[in-house]
Amino acid sequence: MSYSSAFAQGQRFLLEGALGERLKREYGLAPDPQVGLARHCTTPEGRAALGALWGQYAAIAHRHGLPFLATTPTRRGDRDRVQEAGLTGALLQENVRFYAALLPTLPEATGLARAMGPTGLPYLLSFTLRREGCLPDGTPLAQAIAAIDAATAPHPPLGYMTNCIHPRFVYEALSAPDNQDPGIRARFVGIQGNAAPLTHEQLQSATDLLTSDPVSFARDSAALGELAPLQVFGGCCGTDGRHLEQLAGMVGD
């Protein structure tokens, strides 16, 4: 079955857990100042570590009967950053071949969707979302979804999701007055959640790993199904295989 067909039939998917923090703490591989995790795609030790982490997450999905999704670590590898890092254009090619994440503004997300639509490939858009229900640029989630759907017809995204935010904050965001439209909520299909219920600013200033109990993380993620038809579940900052195992157990099988 194709990805699009499975998605249309309501299949749930397991998205990967954290990569960056685990690469740094478990493998001693820090992100590059210019291109972030993309540097690790260019070295044998980096590729081996990424393969090990993806392999662990994929095995969890398989145990619970869920298709597995992985994101690209090359999203920071744009032309300027690749040149500053002294890397070749091959990394830039990898960057533009795959999808982006952490979209903070409506124009950026719309531009990406307009570029993806004509390719005929299935795609999701994942926003950076604040707990009050808007993107960092102040656009309410419902407004962003409606605007992009209108701008990309007849090839809109399969759906929309968010990442790098705790699931309880997403519950608050979807409950905000501006995001009550059932049609809009029906287009919101996934989360790649942080383990700790902290803001982006708190996470960025932290010096220690901030995490939480895997069971409560999975329960909070699954609870979002009360508000929207979520099909994609994954982990971001502070998560590891324990969190993904609990999450897959709640939404899979």
Secondary structure, DSSP 8 states (H G I E B T S, - for coil): --HHHHHHTT--EEE----HHHHHHHH----BTTTBGGGGGGSHHHHHHHHHHHHHHHHHHHHTT--EE---TTTT--HHHHHHTT--HHHHHHHHHS----B-SHHHHHHHHHHHGGGT---EEEE---TTSB-TTS-BHHHHHHHHHHHHTTS--SEEEEEEE-HHHHHHHHHSGGG--HHHHTTEEEEEE-SS---HHHHHH-SS-----HHHHHHHHHGGGGTS---EEEE-TT--HHHHHHHHHHH--
